[in-house]
Amino acid sequence: MLYRILADTITSWVDADIPRDDGERPSGTRLRGGWASGGPCSSLNGLRLPPLNNPRLRFWYTAEGWRVYGRAHWAELREAGHTVRVIRVKNAPGSRVAYRDRYQLALLPPSPGRR
């Protein structure tokens, strides 16, 4: 089983009546990958970031990666007020895999017309 976390992005927040220290808050919209959302990610300390530069790649947790990193990252995003969604798939076609390790996979999205 593979798992992918999607979370809403951070937007600037200005309200003269309610001062805030950080000036940013979760938007509630525009779901993106958990890392790209701009939310907290200290739970990912120790997870290898492979040297890949294809902007189309999407990172998924393996079952072990979900237990070790994914659940904690999901909880961290929820605690910070993000809207979070988890997608699960049984497995990915080998031709879409650009990177694989014990905890994660980097997958290319499906070709248009194929799902």
HELIX and SHEET records of a PDB file:
HELIX    1   1 SER A   42  LEU A   44  5                                   3    
HELIX    2   2 ALA A   63  GLY A   65  1                                   3    
HELIX    3   3 TRP A   66  GLY A   70  3                                   5    
HELIX    4   4 ARG A   71  GLU A   79  1                                   9    
HELIX    5   5 GLY A   94  ARG A   96  5                                   3    
SHEET    1   A 3 ARG A  32  GLY A  33  0                                        
SHEET    2   A 3 LEU A   2  ALA A   7 -1                                        
SHEET    3   A 3 VAL A  84  VAL A  89 -1                                        
SHEET    1   B 2 ILE A  10  SER A  12  0                                        
SHEET    2   B 2 GLU A  24  PRO A  26 -1                                        
SHEET    1   C 3 ARG A  58  TYR A  61  0                                        
SHEET    2   C 3 GLN A 104  LEU A 107 -1                                        
SHEET    3   C 3 VAL A  97  ARG A 100 -1                                        
END                                                                             
